[in-house]
């Protein structure tokens, strides 16, 4: 095999994510992404009028947008180790032998339930994009040429190359993204859904859990204060 084809890449170099800043994801191509955590609803428990209202508002939201939305349903194993530690601490502090025995039985039951079964938690996210304006080739031959360059890019330059984003451009893109974000949140509110933008810390925790599927979900990751901005 040619030495050129033996070039290796780290896992990070194969990701389009470049930076997280002010609760916003910066991709390597200079685009921005905002992620909303959206509450779920059980449509079957709603009346026909409520169902119709929700579906109409959802249709109006999609029809009125001039950008794409990505909806993500994320399932993870629930990490209740903090709760188990709390139970163990209370059991150790209990002076009543009967209550202490009942507490130990309850702890054993919960620990066995989690150990023998996958307790899952589902969360819903909506990704709001803002892409910088780029001038694309107009003629069909140029478009085909650019497509083949991207397709045959064995060095994965689309992932490894970082397009510099100045503070001025970031602030401009950020303001436009916030306008889109507020518009989406207001539409979700009309549907009775709570939508909350993820903070920098929450985004870091989310991506850590996404790219470490073999581990339990970690809800408290030690993040340096300078990164949590």
C-alpha angles and dihedrals in degrees: 000000000000114000088235091064091051092069108129130206133205118240090251092056090058093057124088091215113105109165144350115220133165091352092306131112116231114203123209091253091058097258122135131224131193121195125207124198105219126196118235129233133201104235092191091064092055124091120251091258091050091048092050092048092051093047093047092051090048091050091048090050093054094043094051097048121099092196137054127264126207118208116201127190108198123192122191138170110262116245109213097163090116090056091047090051089051091051092049091050093051091047091053090050094048114108098185107091094208094051090043091054092048090048092052091050090050092048091050091049095050093043091050092047093054094041095051097040138044105241104200132199121197124207130183125218134183119205116211115197136205116185124189115244112260130183110237127198111272103204119076095236092056091048092051090048092052091047092054091048089055093043095049096042098129092173090058092229089166087068103030100044116082120207108215115241116200121217090247093055092043092054091047094049091042092057091050091048091051090054090054091044094052090047092054093045091052091051092050089050090057088056092052093252125133113224120187125183113234117243124227091263093049091049092052091050091047094053092043089056093044094054095040102055094156092068132070117262110277114211098178116051120169104244123180111249092236090061095047095077 
